[in-house]
Amino acid sequence: MKLKDIKKVAVVGAGIMGTGITQNFAQAGFQVSLHDVNEKSLENALLLVKANLETFVENNIITRKQAKDTLPRIKTTTDLAEAVGNAYFITEAIFEVMDVKKDIFRKLEELCPSDAILASDSSTLPISEIAKATKRPERVILTHYLNPPHVMPVVEVVKGDKTSDETINITREMMIKIGKTPAVLAKTIPGYLVNSFNSAILGTAVELMEDGVSSKEEIDALFKYALGPRLSVLGPFEILDSFGLDLVRTAARGMVSMGVKRWEPLLNSVTIKELVDAGNFGLKTGKGYYDYTEKPHEEIMNVINERLFAKFIDVLRERLLKN
């Protein structure tokens, strides 16, 4: 099977995630069958999609015609067999409970085409365990959308122990088709990528607040007006390159010597050591985790600064106009 062969998809679960996922597929031109056991939930889902589309039109993200063409592609039903009977890409977006997910995957396997891909939107549960509920684990994969799924552009794609290459490739192509950037994990870890970062960041924030280091308001302000915007312009490895890997390593050595264990991964990093030993410190030397030799240093910095300015323009207007 190839992506071009998939004309109809199904989404199981009409909550916030399932509704947004449905919108993604419908906007991309797919016929979508949205299933839920609750008729009211299905009615609310259609109202939400309609409101989301109107917001997109008002912000010039899609045209009025694109919005008008999207809604008729969505069919709702409380009949699971009707929803998935001839769907070749099915996304489960129901309760985050393993037994419930396994039960629905058993039902899906009985009702959908034999070569359909079964995807779960789980944010924490291991996809390999979910796949054990089926007799075709090679067709099972995880597609973890971020909330709100109709807005956030990245989807984590995680293979199970027995997921086939064909399933991975089609799923990756599908995510690109619906306008997403697939972040494909080479191996499964608990919580996957997003929640691994979330737990580290949020856990540290709570710990620092409870230790009396700073208030919740000050920590939130730091993220909203410093760390957050920068992390939306540069990824972690780009930030390391911009800091200078030699300085990062020196700082990590000093912090670890003071007993700050959070810095140990940076000090013990094999890749940072190799790059520093080779004289590749990042932006300032032209090479680090990335190669920057194709453009002048000043040009790269100007692009970064322009993107940061765009993130802060509303804040700057608000504060400077007060003076």
PLY file of the C-alpha trace (Angstrom):
ply
format ascii 1.0
element vertex 323
property float x
property float y
property float z
element edge 322
property int vertex1
property int vertex2
end_header
0.00 0.00 0.00
1.10 3.56 -0.75
-0.08 6.89 0.57
-1.83 7.66 -2.71
-4.05 4.60 -2.15
-5.49 6.06 1.07
-8.62 8.06 0.32
-10.51 7.67 3.58
-9.25 7.83 7.14
-10.98 7.37 10.48
-10.53 8.98 13.88
-11.84 7.24 16.99
-12.65 9.63 19.81
-14.28 13.06 19.43
-12.54 14.85 22.27
-10.24 17.86 21.81
-7.45 15.75 20.31
-9.64 13.65 18.04
-11.48 16.73 16.78
-8.27 18.57 15.92
-6.80 15.48 14.24
-9.98 15.13 12.19
-9.65 18.73 11.05
-6.04 18.13 9.96
-7.03 15.23 7.72
-10.10 16.95 6.28
-8.17 20.11 5.45
-5.65 17.96 3.59
-8.39 16.57 1.34
-9.13 13.22 3.00
-12.61 11.87 3.62
-12.73 11.48 7.41
-15.03 9.35 9.51
-15.10 10.59 13.11
-16.40 8.08 15.64
-17.53 8.48 19.21
-20.02 6.61 21.38
-21.60 9.92 22.39
-23.70 11.69 19.74
-23.41 15.00 21.62
-19.63 14.80 21.51
-19.81 14.40 17.74
-22.09 17.43 17.41
-19.73 19.50 19.55
-16.76 18.30 17.47
-18.30 19.62 14.26
-19.06 22.97 15.91
-15.46 23.19 17.11
-14.04 22.37 13.68
-16.28 25.03 12.16
-15.05 27.61 14.69
-11.42 26.61 14.14
-11.78 26.96 10.39
-13.31 30.41 10.79
-10.35 31.45 12.94
-7.99 30.18 10.24
-9.84 32.20 7.59
-9.81 35.35 9.72
-6.05 35.01 10.15
-5.39 34.31 6.45
-4.16 30.77 7.12
-6.66 29.22 4.71
-9.12 30.69 2.22
-12.86 30.87 2.66
-13.21 28.25 -0.09
-10.79 25.88 1.67
-12.83 26.17 4.85
-16.07 25.60 2.95
-14.63 22.49 1.27
-13.30 21.01 4.53
-16.49 20.46 6.55
-18.31 18.22 4.02
-15.34 15.82 4.12
-16.13 14.97 7.76
-18.77 12.34 8.53
-19.66 11.49 12.12
-21.00 8.21 13.42
-21.54 6.26 16.62
-21.15 3.01 14.67
-17.52 1.88 14.85
-17.89 -0.61 11.98
-19.26 2.14 9.75
-16.43 4.47 10.71
-13.51 2.15 10.02
-14.92 -0.36 7.55
-13.11 1.02 4.52
-10.59 3.33 6.20
-6.92 2.57 5.60
-5.43 4.94 8.18
-7.11 4.93 11.58
-6.15 7.14 14.51
-7.25 6.26 18.03
-7.64 9.27 20.36
-9.50 7.97 23.40
-8.82 7.68 27.14
-5.20 7.31 28.25
-5.85 3.93 29.85
-4.01 0.87 28.54
-6.87 -1.62 28.90
-9.29 0.74 27.14
-6.87 1.31 24.27
-6.15 -2.41 23.90
-9.85 -3.13 23.77
-10.46 -0.62 20.98
-7.46 -1.90 18.99
-8.88 -5.44 19.18
-12.16 -4.15 17.79
-10.43 -2.10 15.10
-8.50 -5.12 13.88
-11.73 -7.06 13.41
-13.55 -4.25 11.59
-11.01 -2.44 9.40
-9.23 -3.61 6.20
-6.42 -6.12 6.83
-3.72 -3.74 5.58
-4.98 -0.63 7.38
-2.53 1.26 9.58
-3.64 1.59 13.20
-2.20 4.69 14.91
-2.54 5.71 18.54
-2.38 9.30 19.81
-1.21 8.17 23.25
1.12 10.63 24.97
2.64 8.26 27.53
1.61 4.63 26.99
4.10 2.34 25.16
2.94 1.61 21.63
4.52 -1.86 21.66
2.24 -2.82 24.54
-0.84 -1.47 22.75
0.17 -3.42 19.63
0.10 -6.68 21.61
-3.70 -6.49 21.51
-3.58 -7.11 17.75
-2.46 -9.94 15.49
-0.73 -7.50 13.15
1.60 -5.36 15.28
3.57 -4.51 12.13
0.67 -2.18 11.17
0.54 -0.41 14.56
2.30 2.92 15.18
2.11 5.92 17.47
1.33 9.43 16.20
1.47 11.76 19.18
-0.10 15.11 18.27
0.47 18.13 20.48
-2.43 20.10 21.90
-4.11 21.84 20.09
-3.55 19.35 17.26
-5.03 21.54 14.51
-2.44 24.25 15.35
0.76 22.58 16.58
2.92 21.68 13.55
4.90 18.73 14.96
3.78 15.13 15.50
5.89 12.51 17.25
5.99 9.29 15.23
7.06 6.25 17.24
7.39 2.69 16.01
6.63 -0.33 18.13
8.96 -3.31 18.46
7.36 -4.96 15.41
6.23 -1.95 13.36
7.19 -2.44 9.72
9.28 0.01 7.69
6.35 0.35 5.30
4.10 1.50 8.14
6.71 4.00 9.33
7.26 5.39 5.84
3.56 5.75 5.02
2.89 7.38 8.39
5.75 9.84 7.90
4.41 10.70 4.44
0.90 11.05 5.87
2.05 13.54 8.50
3.77 15.64 5.84
0.66 15.43 3.66
-1.51 16.93 6.41
0.99 19.73 7.00
2.86 18.35 9.99
6.57 17.94 10.67
7.08 14.31 11.80
9.57 13.87 14.63
10.42 10.19 14.17
11.96 8.42 17.16
14.64 5.87 16.37
13.73 3.99 19.55
10.95 4.07 22.11
11.50 5.72 25.48
8.95 6.22 28.31
7.02 9.44 27.72
8.56 9.85 24.26
10.36 13.11 23.34
7.89 15.85 24.23
6.99 14.56 27.66
10.62 13.78 28.44
11.33 17.49 27.99
8.10 18.48 29.74
8.90 16.41 32.82
12.44 17.83 33.04
11.33 21.46 32.62
8.16 21.34 34.72
9.75 19.22 37.44
12.66 21.67 37.72
10.25 24.63 37.87
8.26 23.11 40.73
11.43 22.11 42.58
12.94 25.62 42.32
9.71 27.22 43.48
9.27 24.83 46.41
12.92 25.30 47.42
12.27 29.02 47.70
14.63 29.96 44.87
11.96 32.05 43.13
8.21 32.51 42.98
5.93 30.84 40.47
5.23 34.26 38.94
8.92 35.02 38.40
9.61 31.57 36.95
6.64 31.86 34.58
7.83 35.33 33.49
11.31 33.93 32.80
9.84 31.32 30.47
7.34 33.61 28.75
9.79 36.42 28.10
13.16 34.67 27.79
13.49 30.89 27.59
10.20 30.24 25.78
10.67 32.66 22.87
14.28 31.64 22.40
13.39 27.96 22.37
10.74 28.68 19.73
13.42 30.18 17.47
16.36 27.88 18.23
16.35 24.20 19.18
18.54 22.87 22.02
21.48 21.98 19.78
21.29 25.32 17.96
21.34 27.06 21.35
24.41 25.08 22.40
26.13 26.11 19.18
25.18 29.76 19.75
26.53 29.70 23.33
29.81 28.10 22.25
30.42 24.46 23.10
33.78 25.29 24.72
32.04 27.70 27.10
29.26 25.20 27.75
31.79 22.56 28.73
33.74 24.96 30.96
30.54 26.14 32.66
29.38 22.55 33.15
32.70 21.63 34.75
32.38 24.51 37.21
28.76 23.77 38.08
29.39 20.07 38.61
32.34 20.91 40.88
29.82 22.85 43.00
27.63 19.76 43.21
24.96 20.80 40.68
24.05 17.43 39.16
21.77 18.89 36.47
24.88 19.93 34.57
26.40 16.44 34.49
24.88 15.45 31.10
26.59 18.46 29.49
29.93 17.76 31.17
29.78 14.04 30.37
28.53 14.48 26.79
30.64 12.47 24.35
29.56 14.58 21.37
30.39 17.91 23.06
33.83 16.62 24.05
34.55 15.39 20.52
33.46 18.69 18.95
35.44 20.82 21.42
38.57 18.67 21.04
38.26 19.15 17.27
38.02 22.92 17.67
34.39 23.03 16.53
32.78 25.29 19.11
29.64 26.22 17.19
28.60 29.46 15.50
31.80 31.34 16.31
34.03 28.76 14.62
31.64 27.94 11.78
31.00 24.37 12.91
29.53 22.69 15.94
26.56 20.37 16.00
25.66 22.14 12.74
27.71 23.51 9.86
27.44 27.30 9.50
30.12 27.84 6.88
27.72 28.53 4.01
26.67 31.93 5.42
28.55 34.74 7.20
28.23 34.77 10.98
26.57 38.22 10.91
23.88 37.05 8.49
23.00 34.07 10.67
22.79 36.26 13.78
20.59 38.79 11.95
18.11 36.05 11.02
18.01 34.81 14.62
17.53 38.34 15.97
14.74 39.07 13.48
12.90 35.93 14.53
13.29 36.83 18.20
12.08 40.36 17.48
8.95 38.92 15.86
8.28 36.95 19.06
8.64 40.03 21.27
7.03 42.69 19.10
3.69 42.68 20.95
5.43 42.83 24.34
7.67 45.68 23.17
4.70 47.64 21.85
2.77 47.18 25.05
5.61 48.23 27.32
7.18 51.03 25.28
3.84 52.69 24.56
3.29 52.99 28.31
6.40 55.15 28.71
0 1
1 2
2 3
3 4
4 5
5 6
6 7
7 8
8 9
9 10
10 11
11 12
12 13
13 14
14 15
15 16
16 17
17 18
18 19
19 20
20 21
21 22
22 23
23 24
24 25
25 26
26 27
27 28
28 29
29 30
30 31
31 32
32 33
33 34
34 35
35 36
36 37
37 38
38 39
39 40
40 41
41 42
42 43
43 44
44 45
45 46
46 47
47 48
48 49
49 50
50 51
51 52
52 53
53 54
54 55
55 56
56 57
57 58
58 59
59 60
60 61
61 62
62 63
63 64
64 65
65 66
66 67
67 68
68 69
69 70
70 71
71 72
72 73
73 74
74 75
75 76
76 77
77 78
78 79
79 80
80 81
81 82
82 83
83 84
84 85
85 86
86 87
87 88
88 89
89 90
90 91
91 92
92 93
93 94
94 95
95 96
96 97
97 98
98 99
99 100
100 101
101 102
102 103
103 104
104 105
105 106
106 107
107 108
108 109
109 110
110 111
111 112
112 113
113 114
114 115
115 116
116 117
117 118
118 119
119 120
120 121
121 122
122 123
123 124
124 125
125 126
126 127
127 128
128 129
129 130
130 131
131 132
132 133
133 134
134 135
135 136
136 137
137 138
138 139
139 140
140 141
141 142
142 143
143 144
144 145
145 146
146 147
147 148
148 149
149 150
150 151
151 152
152 153
153 154
154 155
155 156
156 157
157 158
158 159
159 160
160 161
161 162
162 163
163 164
164 165
165 166
166 167
167 168
168 169
169 170
170 171
171 172
172 173
173 174
174 175
175 176
176 177
177 178
178 179
179 180
180 181
181 182
182 183
183 184
184 185
185 186
186 187
187 188
188 189
189 190
190 191
191 192
192 193
193 194
194 195
195 196
196 197
197 198
198 199
199 200
200 201
201 202
202 203
203 204
204 205
205 206
206 207
207 208
208 209
209 210
210 211
211 212
212 213
213 214
214 215
215 216
216 217
217 218
218 219
219 220
220 221
221 222
222 223
223 224
224 225
225 226
226 227
227 228
228 229
229 230
230 231
231 232
232 233
233 234
234 235
235 236
236 237
237 238
238 239
239 240
240 241
241 242
242 243
243 244
244 245
245 246
246 247
247 248
248 249
249 250
250 251
251 252
252 253
253 254
254 255
255 256
256 257
257 258
258 259
259 260
260 261
261 262
262 263
263 264
264 265
265 266
266 267
267 268
268 269
269 270
270 271
271 272
272 273
273 274
274 275
275 276
276 277
277 278
278 279
279 280
280 281
281 282
282 283
283 284
284 285
285 286
286 287
287 288
288 289
289 290
290 291
291 292
292 293
293 294
294 295
295 296
296 297
297 298
298 299
299 300
300 301
301 302
302 303
303 304
304 305
305 306
306 307
307 308
308 309
309 310
310 311
311 312
312 313
313 314
314 315
315 316
316 317
317 318
318 319
319 320
320 321
321 322
